[in-house]
Amino acid sequence: MTETLNFDNSADKTSQYQQLLPQLEALISGEDDLIANLANIAAALKQSMNFFWVGFYLVKSEDMLVLGPFQGPIACTRIPKGRGVCGAAFEQGQTILVPDVDAFPGHIACSSDSKSEIVLPAFKDGKVALVLDVDSDQLNDFDNTDQHYLEQLMEIISRKL
Ligand code: SME
């Protein structure tokens, strides 16, 4: 496994994701420990895309998410199903893109600096097993390109679940 990322941060966002995804897949290909893999993915996303907060919440019971590996400021440890953006993505089993967190009913403000976010689920045996949460300190910072490539990342992660 290579321990450095090959990444051109002057490229456009589509090219950045296209560079990144095969490297993320390679990063976790030789390891089966989920926490180790999620920790490296969070670090690689932070290092390359420079997200404000990026990390995972893991499904711990029928109705509760618990904080997993992340990079960024300290965060809420538990999120009930249906609460906030993460809890909504868990409940609905689909990506939720929020251009303005203040306009999202029930948004959980772990940090008042967070302005927009995208949350995506990964599935094991047809059920949500974890969500990826990416937060920005800018309004309207995520779009269909982020959704498209981060959903591909969730498929890569799902294959290791
Ligand atoms: N804003 C999220 C909570 C998690 S953090 O911001 C790290 C939400 O509403 O689900």
Residues whose N, C-alpha, C, O or C-beta is under 5 A from the ligand:
A	BS01	SME	A75 R83 G84 V85 C86 G87 H107 I108 C110
